[in-house]
Amino acid sequence: PLQLDCNLCAIVSNSGQMVGQKVGNEIDQSSCIWRMNNAPTKGYEEDVGRMTMIRVVSHTSVPLLLKNPDYFFKEANATIYVIWGPFRNMRKDGNGIVYNMLKKTVDIYPNAQIYVTTEKRMSYCDGVFKKETGKDR
């Protein structure tokens, strides 16, 4: 299991709301910097910072990462990827389309740190989402 020790976290969305805010240096001071999906840093460093420790990625965004694999998974990249999605896409029996993509990625980039949420954890997250929003994910 993934274990982190963070004193101060920055969670940076990929909605474009940070553009023009010039908080990149402040974000980079955090011990853990979380980014979502394929949100870029290159070209936006002044606004969103340069560093990424953890990137939480939806199963639907995995193909977007794989369009630029060297940027996301190259040897020098120490980012931890946490991928989430429904069991049908994440299953490990050869029938999980997203899981299969990730497995090929790890074969090409063996130092990539990719974690996949378990079915149990996804169920828990779905419950929290429904409790907080009143909606099914």
Backbone torsions as a table, in degrees:
resi	resn	phi	psi	omega
1	PRO	NA	151.8	178.7
2	LEU	-76.1	128.7	176.3
3	GLN	-129.4	132.6	-178.3
4	LEU	-125.5	150.7	175.2
5	ASP	-125.5	100.6	-175.4
6	CYS	-121.6	133.2	174.0
7	ASN	-88.6	-39.0	-177.9
8	LEU	-142.6	126.1	-178.6
9	CYS	-109.4	145.5	169.0
10	ALA	-120.1	126.7	177.4
11	ILE	-111.6	116.8	-173.2
12	VAL	-113.2	118.9	-179.0
13	SER	-78.6	175.0	178.4
14	ASN	-114.5	28.5	-174.5
15	SER	-89.8	-3.7	-177.8
16	GLY	85.5	0.2	-178.7
17	GLN	-68.9	-17.0	-177.7
18	MET	-86.7	-15.9	-177.0
19	VAL	-59.8	127.4	179.6
20	GLY	89.3	-4.0	-176.8
21	GLN	-82.6	-21.2	177.1
22	LYS	53.6	47.1	178.8
23	VAL	-113.0	17.0	-178.1
24	GLY	-56.8	-45.5	179.8
25	ASN	-64.0	-39.1	178.2
26	GLU	-65.0	-43.1	177.7
27	ILE	-60.3	-44.6	-177.4
28	ASP	-67.0	-12.1	176.4
29	GLN	-78.2	-14.6	-178.3
30	SER	-71.8	147.8	179.0
31	SER	-76.5	-27.1	175.8
32	CYS	-130.7	122.4	179.5
33	ILE	-116.6	116.5	-178.4
34	TRP	-100.9	134.8	173.9
35	ARG	-126.7	159.9	-176.4
36	MET	-110.5	139.0	173.7
37	ASN	49.0	-128.3	-176.7
38	ASN	-106.2	29.1	-179.9
39	ALA	-55.8	125.3	-177.4
40	PRO	-78.9	154.4	168.6
41	THR	-112.4	-36.2	-177.7
42	LYS	-60.1	124.0	-178.4
43	GLY	91.4	-9.9	-178.6
44	TYR	-126.2	17.9	-174.2
45	GLU	-55.3	-40.0	-178.6
46	GLU	-62.0	-32.8	-177.7
47	ASP	-92.7	-38.8	-172.8
48	VAL	-119.1	0.1	179.7
49	GLY	86.5	175.9	-177.4
50	ARG	-105.6	-27.9	-169.2
51	MET	-93.9	149.6	174.0
52	THR	-142.2	124.9	175.3
53	MET	-97.7	-44.2	-176.3
54	ILE	-130.7	135.3	175.6
55	ARG	-123.7	115.5	178.4
56	VAL	-91.5	123.5	-170.7
57	VAL	-126.3	127.3	173.8
58	SER	-71.9	148.3	177.5
59	HIS	-54.5	-30.1	-179.7
60	THR	-75.1	-18.2	-179.6
61	SER	-96.0	-8.7	179.5
62	VAL	-56.9	-45.6	178.0
63	PRO	-58.9	-30.4	177.5
64	LEU	-67.9	-38.1	175.7
65	LEU	-63.8	-40.7	-174.9
66	LEU	-73.7	-9.7	173.3
67	LYS	-72.9	-21.7	-179.8
68	ASN	-136.8	60.9	-171.6
69	PRO	-63.7	-34.1	179.4
70	ASP	-63.5	-37.2	179.3
71	TYR	-64.7	-41.6	-174.8
72	PHE	-90.0	-32.4	-170.5
73	PHE	-121.1	5.8	-175.7
74	LYS	-56.0	163.6	-174.4
75	GLU	-51.5	-42.7	-175.2
76	ALA	-79.2	-7.9	-176.4
77	ASN	-80.4	117.2	-179.2
78	ALA	-98.1	10.8	-178.4
79	THR	-63.2	140.3	173.8
80	ILE	-96.7	128.9	180.0
81	TYR	-105.8	128.0	174.8
82	VAL	-115.1	112.0	-175.8
83	ILE	-104.2	133.3	179.2
84	TRP	-128.3	153.1	177.5
85	GLY	173.9	174.0	-178.5
86	PRO	-68.8	152.5	-176.7
87	PHE	-52.4	-40.4	-176.1
88	ARG	-59.0	-29.8	179.1
89	ASN	-93.2	-20.1	-172.7
90	MET	-107.4	-0.9	-176.2
91	ARG	-61.8	147.9	-171.8
92	LYS	-100.8	11.8	-175.8
93	ASP	-93.0	14.1	-178.6
94	GLY	95.4	-9.1	-178.6
95	ASN	-104.7	-0.4	178.8
96	GLY	-89.8	103.8	-172.4
97	ILE	-58.9	-42.9	-179.4
98	VAL	-72.4	-42.5	177.4
99	TYR	-58.4	-41.7	179.5
100	ASN	-63.1	-40.0	176.7
101	MET	-60.9	-43.5	-178.9
102	LEU	-66.5	-38.6	179.1
103	LYS	-61.8	-43.3	176.9
104	LYS	-63.0	-38.4	179.1
105	THR	-62.6	-43.7	179.0
106	VAL	-65.8	-33.3	176.5
107	ASP	-63.6	-38.3	-179.6
108	ILE	-80.4	-38.2	-178.6
109	TYR	-119.8	78.3	-173.2
110	PRO	-63.3	-18.7	178.6
111	ASN	-89.8	-2.1	178.3
112	ALA	-63.5	133.5	179.5
113	GLN	-99.6	94.3	-176.2
114	ILE	-117.5	124.2	177.1
115	TYR	-116.0	140.7	178.5
116	VAL	-115.6	132.5	179.3
117	THR	-66.9	147.0	178.0
118	THR	-80.0	162.9	177.4
119	GLU	-61.1	-38.4	178.9
120	LYS	-63.1	-44.1	-179.7
121	ARG	-67.1	-39.0	177.6
122	MET	-62.4	-40.7	178.5
123	SER	-62.3	-42.3	177.5
124	TYR	-61.1	-47.5	-179.5
125	CYS	-62.8	-39.6	176.8
126	ASP	-60.3	-40.5	178.5
127	GLY	-64.5	-42.9	178.1
128	VAL	-63.3	-44.9	179.5
129	PHE	-58.5	-47.0	-179.5
130	LYS	-64.0	-41.6	179.9
131	LYS	-62.3	-41.2	-175.7
132	GLU	-81.8	-27.7	-176.1
133	THR	-112.1	-18.3	-175.2
134	GLY	77.7	8.6	-176.9
135	LYS	-123.2	150.7	170.6
136	ASP	-78.3	144.1	176.8
137	ARG	-77.2	NA	NA
